Amino acid sequence: METEQQRNLWYYEHSGERKGGVSESDMVELIKSGDVRHGTAVWRQGLPDWTKIEATDLASHLDHQGPPPLTGDHVNNTVVWILAFAPLIGLFLEGIVAGMVYGSNQYQAERAVSNAEFWYITLLLNVGLSYLDEKKLEKAGTDTESFKGMVFLVPVYLYQRAKALNHNMAYLGVWTACFVLMLFV
């Protein structure tokens, strides 16, 4: 038989894992330490499903953390949309560099692009834009721990970003389509 104390235990999500059960006073300490913050999913008996902490009785303890992170429509998505088209932009930049390197020999420049001689330009563009976007999200207060090191794996980064911000996967779809298109150009 469950005791009153067991019924009041809190569970929380941290980096995609369920943690807990902890007492309410322990949850307050987790909030104060910053381990649990705005947007964290929590659950305890009596709640129908996992709920954002700000929609629970614990919300009053979030006040010392400052404002919640920007999410959804409030996040500036300019960089991520440039990133979505980065495979094609990179291919275009590769063509410009090939033209500069091979000068008037257009055949050699086209061959260099088709042989991916300057592939690193597209790679650097994708990684650089991912890194820039992740830094902008941090400044907006978004917890980027779940995708911080993913800037080298752009599709994974875009998926984790969309998940963290409750966005649809549109920019991931555009990036994937541009990447596939780049392979056939």
Backbone as a printed PyTorch tensor [residue, N CA C, xyz], in Angstrom:
tensor([[[  0.8260,  -1.1870,   0.0000],
         [  0.0000,   0.0000,   0.0000],
         [  0.8730,   1.2540,   0.0000]],

        [[  0.4930,   2.2150,  -0.8270],
         [  1.2730,   3.4460,  -0.9430],
         [  1.0440,   4.3550,   0.2480]],

        [[  2.1230,   4.9820,   0.6770],
         [  2.0040,   5.9670,   1.7460],
         [  1.7520,   7.3360,   1.1210]],

        [[  1.3720,   8.2780,   1.9600],
         [  1.1450,   9.6560,   1.4970],
         [  2.4250,  10.2310,   0.8800]],

        [[  3.5670,   9.9060,   1.4980],
         [  4.8450,  10.4110,   1.0050],
         [  5.1460,   9.8740,  -0.4010]],

        [[  4.8660,   8.5960,  -0.6570],
         [  5.1080,   8.0170,  -1.9710],
         [  4.2080,   8.6430,  -3.0320]],

        [[  2.9740,   9.0050,  -2.6670],
         [  2.0500,   9.6190,  -3.6190],
         [  2.4770,  11.0320,  -4.0000]],

        [[  3.2470,  11.6870,  -3.1550],
         [  3.6570,  13.0650,  -3.4140],
         [  5.0470,  13.1810,  -4.0240]],

        [[  5.6280,  12.0710,  -4.4480],
         [  6.9490,  12.1270,  -5.0670],
         [  6.8480,  12.7230,  -6.4650]],

        [[  7.8260,  13.5400,  -6.8020],
         [  7.8970,  14.1790,  -8.1130],
         [  8.9070,  13.4550,  -8.9810]],

        [[  8.6050,  13.3800, -10.2630],
         [  9.5170,  12.8480, -11.2660],
         [  9.7390,  13.9680, -12.2830]],

        [[ 10.9180,  14.0080, -12.8460],
         [ 11.2180,  15.0660, -13.8020],
         [ 12.0810,  14.5110, -14.9260]],

        [[ 12.0410,  15.2220, -16.0500],
         [ 12.8260,  14.8380, -17.2340],
         [ 14.1240,  15.6280, -17.2170]],

        [[ 15.2180,  14.9220, -17.4820],
         [ 16.5140,  15.5830, -17.6040],
         [ 17.2850,  14.8870, -18.7120]],

        [[ 17.5920,  15.6260, -19.7910],
         [ 18.3260,  15.0980, -20.9490],
         [ 17.6690,  13.8480, -21.5240]],

        [[ 16.3510,  13.8640, -21.5830],
         [ 15.6250,  12.7550, -22.1870],
         [ 15.4370,  11.5470, -21.2940]],

        [[ 15.8240,  11.6660, -20.0240],
         [ 15.6730,  10.5620, -19.0830],
         [ 14.7410,  10.9610, -17.9460]],

        [[ 13.9990,   9.9750, -17.4520],
         [ 13.1330,  10.1970, -16.3010],
         [ 13.9700,  10.0950, -15.0300]],

        [[ 13.8350,  11.0970, -14.1680],
         [ 14.5530,  11.1300, -12.8860],
         [ 13.5230,  11.2200, -11.7640]],

        [[ 13.8980,  10.8120, -10.5900],
         [ 13.0020,  10.9010,  -9.4300],
         [ 12.6780,   9.5310,  -8.9050]],

        [[ 11.7640,   9.4180,  -8.0470],
         [ 10.9350,  10.3480,  -7.3670],
         [ 11.6370,  11.0380,  -6.2020]],

        [[ 11.3760,  12.2860,  -6.1370],
         [ 11.9390,  13.1310,  -5.0980],
         [ 10.8230,  13.9050,  -4.4170]],

        [[ 11.0960,  14.3150,  -3.2100],
         [ 10.1030,  15.0770,  -2.4560],
         [  9.9730,  16.4780,  -3.0390]],

        [[  8.9260,  17.1760,  -2.6280],
         [  8.7240,  18.5430,  -3.1130],
         [  9.8710,  19.4420,  -2.6800]],

        [[ 10.3710,  19.2650,  -1.4610],
         [ 11.4940,  20.1040,  -1.0060],
         [ 12.7490,  19.8230,  -1.8390]],

        [[ 12.9450,  18.5800,  -2.2500],
         [ 14.0760,  18.2700,  -3.1270],
         [ 13.8820,  18.8990,  -4.5060]],

        [[ 12.6340,  18.9300,  -4.9870],
         [ 12.3540,  19.5840,  -6.2720],
         [ 12.6700,  21.0730,  -6.1930]],

        [[ 12.3180,  21.6960,  -5.0810],
         [ 12.6030,  23.1200,  -4.9000],
         [ 14.1190,  23.3440,  -4.9520]],

        [[ 14.8880,  22.4540,  -4.3470],
         [ 16.3560,  22.5650,  -4.3970],
         [ 16.8740,  22.3810,  -5.8220]],

        [[ 16.2770,  21.4460,  -6.5820],
         [ 16.6630,  21.2470,  -7.9780],
         [ 16.3570,  22.4900,  -8.8140]],

        [[ 15.2530,  23.1580,  -8.4840],
         [ 14.9000,  24.4030,  -9.1770],
         [ 15.9220,  25.4880,  -8.8340]],

        [[ 16.2470,  25.6150,  -7.5570],
         [ 17.2100,  26.6350,  -7.1280],
         [ 18.5920,  26.4110,  -7.7300]],

        [[ 18.9770,  25.1480,  -7.8900],
         [ 20.2910,  24.8430,  -8.4540],
         [ 20.3170,  24.9970,  -9.9730]],

        [[ 19.1240,  25.1080, -10.5900],
         [ 19.0480,  25.2640, -12.0400],
         [ 18.9620,  23.9450, -12.7870]],

        [[ 18.9510,  22.8170, -12.0640],
         [ 18.8260,  21.5100, -12.7240],
         [ 17.4290,  21.3110, -13.2960]],

        [[ 16.4440,  21.9250, -12.6630],
         [ 15.0600,  21.9100, -13.1440],
         [ 14.6940,  23.3690, -13.3900]],

        [[ 14.1860,  23.6510, -14.5850],
         [ 13.8980,  25.0540, -14.9560],
         [ 12.6390,  25.1150, -15.7940]],

        [[ 12.3130,  26.3270, -16.2280],
         [ 11.1570,  26.5220, -17.1090],
         [ 11.2150,  25.5150, -18.2470]],

        [[ 10.0910,  24.9180, -18.5600],
         [ 10.0160,  23.9770, -19.6690],
         [ 10.2920,  22.5370, -19.2980]],

        [[ 10.8100,  22.2940, -18.0940],
         [ 11.0870,  20.9190, -17.6820],
         [  9.7730,  20.1710, -17.4980]],

        [[  9.7030,  18.9600, -18.0370],
         [  8.5150,  18.1100, -17.8710],
         [  8.5870,  17.4210, -16.5150]],

        [[  7.4880,  17.5030, -15.7670],
         [  7.4120,  16.8680, -14.4480],
         [  6.1320,  16.0470, -14.3500]],

        [[  6.1200,  15.1400, -13.3870],
         [  4.9330,  14.3250, -13.1490],
         [  4.9170,  13.8890, -11.6920]],

        [[  3.7210,  13.7630, -11.1650],
         [  3.4920,  13.1010,  -9.8800],
         [  2.0860,  12.5330,  -9.9340]],

        [[  1.8050,  11.6780,  -8.9900],
         [  0.4820,  11.0660,  -8.9550],
         [ -0.5780,  12.1640,  -8.8790]],

        [[ -1.6300,  12.0030,  -9.6740],
         [ -2.6920,  12.9930,  -9.7400],
         [ -2.6440,  13.8130, -11.0160]],

        [[ -1.4760,  13.8550, -11.6460],
         [ -1.3600,  14.5400, -12.9300],
         [ -1.6740,  13.5310, -14.0300]],

        [[ -2.4420,  13.9330, -15.0380],
         [ -2.8180,  12.9710, -16.0820],
         [ -1.6450,  12.5480, -16.9740]],

        [[ -0.6480,  13.4230, -17.1250],
         [  0.4820,  13.1360, -18.0070],
         [  1.6370,  14.0370, -17.5880]],

        [[  2.7850,  13.8810, -18.2510],
         [  3.9120,  14.7660, -18.0040],
         [  3.4790,  16.1930, -18.3420]],

        [[  3.8390,  17.1140, -17.4730],
         [  3.3810,  18.5030, -17.5640],
         [  4.5740,  19.4240, -17.3960]],

        [[  4.5720,  20.5370, -18.1100],
         [  5.6460,  21.5220, -17.9030],
         [  5.5400,  22.0560, -16.4810]],

        [[  6.6800,  22.2270, -15.8540],
         [  6.7280,  22.6000, -14.4430],
         [  5.9660,  23.8920, -14.1600]],

        [[  5.9550,  24.8160, -15.1240],
         [  5.2660,  26.0910, -14.8840],
         [  3.7570,  25.9460, -14.8080]],

        [[  3.2190,  24.7690, -15.1590],
         [  1.7780,  24.5230, -15.0660],
         [  1.4290,  23.7270, -13.8020]],

        [[  2.3720,  23.6470, -12.8640],
         [  2.1440,  22.8850, -11.6250],
         [  2.2720,  23.8010, -10.4110]],

        [[  2.0850,  23.2100,  -9.2500],
         [  2.2330,  23.9480,  -7.9930],
         [  3.6680,  24.4360,  -7.7740]],

        [[  4.5990,  23.8550,  -8.4750],
         [  5.9990,  24.2300,  -8.3070],
         [  6.3550,  25.5360,  -9.0330]],

        [[  5.4540,  26.0600,  -9.8280],
         [  5.7240,  27.2520, -10.6440],
         [  6.1910,  28.4370,  -9.8080]],

        [[  5.6660,  28.5810,  -8.6160],
         [  6.0320,  29.7320,  -7.7850],
         [  7.5150,  29.7240,  -7.4210]],

        [[  8.1500,  28.5730,  -7.4620],
         [  9.5690,  28.4760,  -7.1240],
         [ 10.4670,  28.8360,  -8.3030]],

        [[  9.8970,  29.0010,  -9.4770],
         [ 10.6790,  29.3440, -10.6630],
         [ 11.0300,  30.8240, -10.7200]],

        [[ 10.3790,  31.6420,  -9.9290],
         [ 10.5380,  33.0920, -10.0100],
         [ 11.9820,  33.5560,  -9.8800]],

        [[ 12.7740,  32.8950,  -9.0630],
         [ 14.1520,  33.3580,  -8.8650],
         [ 15.0310,  33.1250, -10.0860]],

        [[ 14.5730,  32.3300, -11.0320],
         [ 15.3690,  32.0230, -12.2150],
         [ 15.2920,  33.1060, -13.2840]],

        [[ 14.4320,  34.0560, -13.1360],
         [ 14.2660,  35.0630, -14.1720],
         [ 13.2210,  34.5980, -15.1710]],

        [[ 13.1670,  35.2660, -16.3020],
         [ 12.1200,  34.9270, -17.2720],
         [ 12.3730,  33.5590, -17.9020]],

        [[ 11.3050,  32.9230, -18.3850],
         [ 11.4790,  31.6350, -19.0650],
         [ 12.1820,  31.8390, -20.4050]],

        [[ 12.7240,  30.7570, -20.9690],
         [ 13.3790,  30.8860, -22.2770],
         [ 12.3720,  31.2070, -23.3710]],

        [[ 12.8470,  31.8690, -24.4080],
         [ 12.0040,  32.1220, -25.5710],
         [ 11.7870,  30.7910, -26.2910]],

        [[ 10.5790,  30.5570, -26.7470],
         [ 10.2760,  29.3270, -27.4730],
         [  9.3510,  29.6450, -28.6340]],

        [[  9.1230,  28.6440, -29.4630],
         [  8.1440,  28.7420, -30.5340],
         [  8.3200,  29.9510, -31.4140]],

        [[  7.2630,  30.7390, -31.5410],
         [  7.2480,  31.9030, -32.4280],
         [  8.1680,  33.0280, -31.9640]],

        [[  8.5950,  32.9940, -30.7180],
         [  9.4010,  34.0810, -30.1640],
         [ 10.8910,  33.9280, -30.4610]],

        [[ 11.3030,  32.7710, -30.9440],
         [ 12.7060,  32.5280, -31.2480],
         [ 12.9940,  33.0110, -32.6680]],

        [[ 14.1020,  33.6990, -32.8410],
         [ 14.5050,  34.1630, -34.1600],
         [ 15.0380,  32.9680, -34.9480]],

        [[ 14.3750,  32.6250, -36.0400],
         [ 14.7280,  31.4480, -36.8330],
         [ 15.4510,  31.7870, -38.1320]],

        [[ 15.9520,  32.9910, -38.2720],
         [ 16.6280,  33.4020, -39.5060],
         [ 17.8150,  32.4950, -39.8160]],

        [[ 18.6770,  32.2670, -38.8350],
         [ 19.8870,  31.4720, -39.0730],
         [ 19.5300,  30.0350, -39.4220]],

        [[ 18.5450,  29.4500, -38.7440],
         [ 18.2070,  28.0530, -39.0250],
         [ 17.6280,  27.8970, -40.4270]],

        [[ 16.9210,  28.9100, -40.9240],
         [ 16.3990,  28.8140, -42.2930],
         [ 17.5000,  28.9970, -43.3270]],

        [[ 18.5040,  29.8090, -43.0270],
         [ 19.6720,  29.8770, -43.9140],
         [ 20.3790,  28.5260, -43.8950]],

        [[ 20.4940,  27.9380, -42.7040],
         [ 21.0880,  26.6040, -42.5590],
         [ 20.3090,  25.5610, -43.3620]],

        [[ 18.9990,  25.6790, -43.4030],
         [ 18.1780,  24.7230, -44.1430],
         [ 18.5600,  24.6870, -45.6250]],

        [[ 18.9750,  25.8170, -46.1640],
         [ 19.3690,  25.8910, -47.5710],
         [ 20.8870,  25.8090, -47.7550]],

        [[ 21.6320,  25.5760, -46.6770],
         [ 23.0950,  25.5750, -46.7190],
         [ 23.7070,  24.5750, -47.6960]],

        [[ 23.1370,  23.3750, -47.8860],
         [ 23.7690,  22.4910, -48.8870],
         [ 23.8210,  23.1310, -50.2810]],

        [[ 22.7520,  23.8020, -50.6910],
         [ 22.7520,  24.4510, -52.0130],
         [ 23.5920,  25.7280, -52.0200]],

        [[ 23.5300,  26.4840, -50.9300],
         [ 24.3580,  27.6940, -50.8280],
         [ 25.8290,  27.2960, -50.8810]],

        [[ 26.1760,  26.2250, -50.1690],
         [ 27.5560,  25.7370, -50.1710],
         [ 28.0100,  25.3130, -51.5520]],

        [[ 27.1380,  24.6400, -52.2780],
         [ 27.4680,  24.2190, -53.6400],
         [ 27.7150,  25.4440, -54.5260]],

        [[ 26.8970,  26.4700, -54.3670],
         [ 27.0720,  27.7160, -55.1080],
         [ 28.4240,  28.3570, -54.7720]],

        [[ 28.7540,  28.3870, -53.4660],
         [ 30.0390,  28.9530, -53.0420],
         [ 31.2130,  28.1330, -53.5760]],

        [[ 31.0430,  26.8090, -53.6260],
         [ 32.0780,  25.9520, -54.2080],
         [ 32.3190,  26.3410, -55.6680]],

        [[ 31.2390,  26.6180, -56.4000],
         [ 31.3610,  27.0400, -57.7940],
         [ 32.1050,  28.3520, -57.9290]],

        [[ 31.8300,  29.2830, -57.0410],
         [ 32.5230,  30.5780, -57.0710],
         [ 34.0160,  30.3910, -56.8120]],

        [[ 34.3430,  29.5830, -55.7950],
         [ 35.7570,  29.3360, -55.4720],
         [ 36.4490,  28.6190, -56.6260]],

        [[ 35.7760,  27.6200, -57.2080],
         [ 36.3580,  26.9000, -58.3490],
         [ 36.6120,  27.8650, -59.5070]],

        [[ 35.6790,  28.7800, -59.7520],
         [ 35.8660,  29.7790, -60.8050],
         [ 37.0470,  30.6830, -60.5230]],

        [[ 37.2490,  31.0380, -59.2630],
         [ 38.3760,  31.8920, -58.8870],
         [ 39.7030,  31.1280, -59.0270]],

        [[ 39.6880,  29.8530, -58.6400],
         [ 40.9210,  29.0600, -58.6930],
         [ 41.3120,  28.7380, -60.1320]],

        [[ 40.3380,  28.3590, -60.9560],
         [ 40.6410,  27.9200, -62.3220],
         [ 40.4460,  29.0070, -63.3720]],

        [[ 40.0770,  30.1850, -62.9290],
         [ 39.9920,  31.3370, -63.8200],
         [ 39.1260,  31.1020, -65.0390]],

        [[ 39.6970,  31.2820, -66.2080],
         [ 38.9240,  31.2080, -67.4510],
         [ 38.6830,  29.7800, -67.9270]],

        [[ 39.2650,  28.7930, -67.2770],
         [ 39.0670,  27.3950, -67.6740],
         [ 37.7660,  26.8800, -67.0450]],

        [[ 36.6460,  27.1760, -67.6880],
         [ 35.3260,  26.8310, -67.1610],
         [ 35.1500,  25.3170, -67.0300]],

        [[ 35.6770,  24.5640, -67.9690],
         [ 35.5730,  23.0960, -67.9110],
         [ 36.2290,  22.5670, -66.6350]],

        [[ 37.4210,  23.0530, -66.3230],
         [ 38.1460,  22.6110, -65.1250],
         [ 37.3890,  23.0110, -63.8530]],

        [[ 36.8050,  24.2050, -63.8600],
         [ 36.0410,  24.6680, -62.6980],
         [ 34.8080,  23.8000, -62.4840]],

        [[ 34.0860,  23.4960, -63.5710],
         [ 32.8990,  22.6410, -63.4560],
         [ 33.2800,  21.2360, -62.9930]],

        [[ 34.3840,  20.7430, -63.4950],
         [ 34.8580,  19.4180, -63.0990],
         [ 35.2280,  19.3990, -61.6120]],

        [[ 35.8530,  20.4690, -61.1280],
         [ 36.2350,  20.5590, -59.7170],
         [ 34.9950,  20.5140, -58.8190]],

        [[ 33.9330,  21.2090, -59.2430],
         [ 32.6920,  21.2110, -58.4590],
         [ 32.0410,  19.8370, -58.5070]],

        [[ 31.9530,  19.2270, -59.6830],
         [ 31.2980,  17.9180, -59.7960],
         [ 32.0960,  16.8230, -59.0880]],

        [[ 33.4160,  16.9930, -58.9560],
         [ 34.2430,  16.0340, -58.2220],
         [ 34.3610,  16.3830, -56.7380]],

        [[ 33.5980,  17.3700, -56.3040],
         [ 33.5800,  17.8050, -54.8990],
         [ 34.9770,  18.1550, -54.3940]],

        [[ 35.7360,  18.8260, -55.2350],
         [ 37.0960,  19.2210, -54.8660],
         [ 37.0930,  20.2100, -53.6920]],

        [[ 36.0430,  21.0070, -53.6050],
         [ 35.9480,  22.0170, -52.5530],
         [ 34.8310,  21.6810, -51.5510]],

        [[ 34.6200,  20.4070, -51.2630],
         [ 33.5620,  19.9270, -50.3740],
         [ 33.5960,  20.5810, -49.0020]],

        [[ 34.7690,  20.9140, -48.5360],
         [ 34.9260,  21.4670, -47.1920],
         [ 34.2360,  22.8230, -47.0360]],

        [[ 34.0060,  23.5270, -48.1370],
         [ 33.3060,  24.8140, -48.0630],
         [ 31.8740,  24.5980, -47.5760]],

        [[ 31.1890,  23.6270, -48.1490],
         [ 29.8240,  23.3170, -47.7360],
         [ 29.8020,  22.8090, -46.3020]],

        [[ 30.7660,  21.9630, -45.9550],
         [ 30.8420,  21.4450, -44.5940],
         [ 31.0250,  22.5780, -43.5910]],

        [[ 31.9760,  23.4600, -43.8550],
         [ 32.2280,  24.5880, -42.9460],
         [ 31.0130,  25.5040, -42.8320]],

        [[ 30.3250,  25.7300, -43.9400],
         [ 29.1250,  26.5610, -43.9090],
         [ 28.0570,  25.9310, -43.0150]],

        [[ 27.8090,  24.6310, -43.1770],
         [ 26.7970,  23.9360, -42.3740],
         [ 27.1550,  23.9490, -40.8910]],

        [[ 28.3970,  23.6050, -40.5690],
         [ 28.8210,  23.5670, -39.1670],
         [ 28.8070,  24.9740, -38.5710]],

        [[ 29.3030,  25.9470, -39.3140],
         [ 29.3270,  27.3250, -38.8190],
         [ 27.9360,  27.8740, -38.5330]],

        [[ 27.0020,  27.6380, -39.4450],
         [ 25.6290,  28.1040, -39.2290],
         [ 24.9600,  27.3800, -38.0690]],

        [[ 25.2180,  26.0830, -37.9190],
         [ 24.6660,  25.3330, -36.7830],
         [ 25.1890,  25.9010, -35.4680]],

        [[ 26.4930,  26.1570, -35.4320],
         [ 27.1140,  26.7140, -34.2260],
         [ 26.5360,  28.0920, -33.9060]],

        [[ 26.4280,  28.9440, -34.9150],
         [ 25.8670,  30.2860, -34.7270],
         [ 24.4250,  30.2130, -34.2180]],

        [[ 23.6250,  29.3250, -34.8030],
         [ 22.2360,  29.1660, -34.3770],
         [ 22.1520,  28.6840, -32.9320]],

        [[ 22.9990,  27.7340, -32.5770],
         [ 22.9910,  27.2090, -31.2070],
         [ 23.3520,  28.3180, -30.2080]],

        [[ 24.3060,  29.1570, -30.5380],
         [ 24.6900,  30.2700, -29.6590],
         [ 23.5450,  31.2760, -29.5240]],

        [[ 22.8160,  31.5420, -30.6210],
         [ 21.6700,  32.4530, -30.5640],
         [ 20.5730,  31.8750, -29.6650]],

        [[ 20.3750,  30.5620, -29.7330],
         [ 19.3720,  29.9230, -28.8750],
         [ 19.7670,  30.0250, -27.4080]],

        [[ 21.0400,  29.8500, -27.1140],
         [ 21.5060,  29.9980, -25.7340],
         [ 21.2110,  31.3990, -25.2130]],

        [[ 21.4630,  32.4100, -26.0420],
         [ 21.1930,  33.7960, -25.6370],
         [ 19.7020,  34.0410, -25.4110]],

        [[ 18.8650,  33.2650, -26.1010],
         [ 17.4090,  33.3830, -25.9190],
         [ 16.9390,  32.6220, -24.6840]],

        [[ 17.8710,  31.9500, -23.9990],
         [ 17.5170,  31.2380, -22.7820],
         [ 17.1470,  29.7860, -22.9930]],

        [[ 17.3120,  29.2750, -24.1960],
         [ 16.9640,  27.8850, -24.4860],
         [ 18.0480,  26.9610, -23.9460]],

        [[ 17.6290,  25.8960, -23.3020],
         [ 18.5650,  24.8840, -22.8230],
         [ 18.9940,  24.0470, -24.0280]],

        [[ 20.2380,  24.2010, -24.4480],
         [ 20.7240,  23.5110, -25.6390],
         [ 21.5700,  22.2840, -25.3060]],

        [[ 21.5600,  21.8560, -24.0620],
         [ 22.3960,  20.7240, -23.6590],
         [ 22.1060,  19.4660, -24.4630]],

        [[ 20.8510,  19.2300, -24.8320],
         [ 20.5060,  17.9920, -25.5280],
         [ 21.0410,  17.9580, -26.9530]],

        [[ 21.4320,  19.1000, -27.5170],
         [ 21.9580,  19.1090, -28.8870],
         [ 23.2010,  19.9670, -29.0500]],

        [[ 23.8640,  20.2850, -27.9480],
         [ 25.0220,  21.1780, -27.9720],
         [ 26.1420,  20.6720, -28.8890]],

        [[ 26.5120,  19.4220, -28.8110],
         [ 27.6110,  18.9060, -29.6130],
         [ 27.2060,  18.4180, -30.9850]],

        [[ 25.9650,  18.6270, -31.3580],
         [ 25.4470,  18.0770, -32.6090],
         [ 25.6780,  18.9840, -33.8170]],

        [[ 26.3880,  20.1030, -33.6570],
         [ 26.5580,  21.0180, -34.7880],
         [ 27.3180,  20.3700, -35.9340]],

        [[ 28.0590,  19.2900, -35.6620],
         [ 28.7720,  18.5810, -36.7220],
         [ 27.8770,  17.5810, -37.4390]],

        [[ 26.7370,  17.2660, -36.8410],
         [ 25.7530,  16.3640, -37.4450],
         [ 24.4870,  17.1690, -37.6840]],

        [[ 24.4650,  17.9200, -38.7400],
         [ 23.4250,  18.9030, -38.9880],
         [ 22.0120,  18.3200, -38.9240]],

        [[ 21.7110,  17.1790, -39.5510],
         [ 20.3290,  16.6770, -39.4630],
         [ 19.9220,  16.3500, -38.0240]],

        [[ 20.8510,  15.8080, -37.2460],
         [ 20.5580,  15.5020, -35.8420],
         [ 20.3380,  16.8080, -35.0760]],

        [[ 21.1890,  17.7940, -35.3370],
         [ 21.0350,  19.0980, -34.6960],
         [ 19.6590,  19.6910, -35.0040]],

        [[ 19.2700,  19.6790, -36.2740],
         [ 17.9840,  20.2630, -36.6670],
         [ 16.8140,  19.5150, -36.0330]],

        [[ 16.9110,  18.1990, -35.9570],
         [ 15.8570,  17.4000, -35.3220],
         [ 15.7490,  17.7440, -33.8310]],

        [[ 16.8830,  17.7430, -33.1320],
         [ 16.8810,  18.0410, -31.6930],
         [ 16.4120,  19.4700, -31.4290]],

        [[ 16.7930,  20.4000, -32.2790],
         [ 16.3740,  21.7940, -32.1360],
         [ 14.8600,  21.9000, -32.2560]],

        [[ 14.3040,  21.2870, -33.2890],
         [ 12.8540,  21.3390, -33.4980],
         [ 12.1160,  20.7070, -32.3240]],

        [[ 12.6430,  19.6240, -31.8160],
         [ 12.0260,  18.9540, -30.6740],
         [ 12.0720,  19.8380, -29.4250]],

        [[ 13.2280,  20.4450, -29.1690],
         [ 13.3910,  21.2780, -27.9740],
         [ 12.5100,  22.5210, -28.0010]],

        [[ 12.2530,  23.0600, -29.2040],
         [ 11.4800,  24.2970, -29.3190],
         [ 10.0180,  24.0460, -29.6990]],

        [[  9.6250,  22.7880, -29.7520],
         [  8.2620,  22.4210, -30.1530],
         [  7.9160,  22.9830, -31.5320]],

        [[  8.8840,  22.9140, -32.4460],
         [  8.6640,  23.3210, -33.8340],
         [  8.3430,  22.0920, -34.6650]],

        [[  7.7650,  22.3160, -35.8410],
         [  7.6250,  21.1910, -36.7580],
         [  8.9920,  20.9470, -37.3900]],

        [[  9.1040,  19.9180, -38.1680],
         [ 10.3980,  19.5290, -38.7280],
         [ 10.6480,  20.1440, -40.1110]],

        [[ 10.0310,  21.2890, -40.4170],
         [ 10.1220,  21.8840, -41.7530],
         [ 11.5600,  22.1770, -42.1460]],

        [[ 12.3410,  22.8140, -41.2770],
         [ 13.7050,  23.1530, -41.6730],
         [ 14.5640,  21.9110, -41.8430]],

        [[ 14.2820,  20.8390, -41.1060],
         [ 14.9810,  19.5730, -41.3300],
         [ 14.6110,  18.9930, -42.6930]],

        [[ 13.3470,  19.0590, -43.0500],
         [ 12.9050,  18.5680, -44.3570],
         [ 13.5290,  19.3410, -45.5020]],

        [[ 13.6010,  20.6620, -45.3600],
         [ 14.2090,  21.4920, -46.4040],
         [ 15.6960,  21.1780, -46.5250]],

        [[ 16.3880,  21.0490, -45.3790],
         [ 17.8160,  20.7400, -45.4190],
         [ 18.0420,  19.3940, -46.1100]],

        [[ 17.2330,  18.3980, -45.7670],
         [ 17.3710,  17.0660, -46.3680],
         [ 17.1340,  17.1160, -47.8730]],

        [[ 16.0930,  17.8260, -48.2940],
         [ 15.8050,  17.9510, -49.7270],
         [ 16.9540,  18.6600, -50.4490]],

        [[ 17.4870,  19.7210, -49.8500],
         [ 18.6080,  20.4450, -50.4670],
         [ 19.8560,  19.5620, -50.5360]],

        [[ 20.0760,  18.7670, -49.4990],
         [ 21.2340,  17.8640, -49.4930],
         [ 21.1230,  16.8260, -50.6040]],

        [[ 19.9440,  16.2220, -50.7340],
         [ 19.7320,  15.2240, -51.7910],
         [ 19.8740,  15.8850, -53.1650]],

        [[ 19.3010,  17.0560, -53.3230],
         [ 19.4050,  17.7780, -54.5940],
         [ 20.8670,  18.0850, -54.9340]],

        [[ 21.6290,  18.4770, -53.9140],
         [ 23.0450,  18.7880, -54.0990],
         [ 23.8020,  17.5680, -54.6230]],

        [[ 23.4080,  16.3820, -54.1970],
         [ 24.0880,  15.1590, -54.6340],
         [ 23.9010,  14.8770, -56.1160]],

        [[ 22.8040,  15.3740, -56.6740],
         [ 22.4890,  15.0900, -58.0680],
         [ 22.8300,  16.2340, -59.0210]],

        [[ 23.3370,  17.3250, -58.4820],
         [ 23.6790,  18.4790, -59.3280],
         [ 25.1030,  18.3310, -59.8260]]])
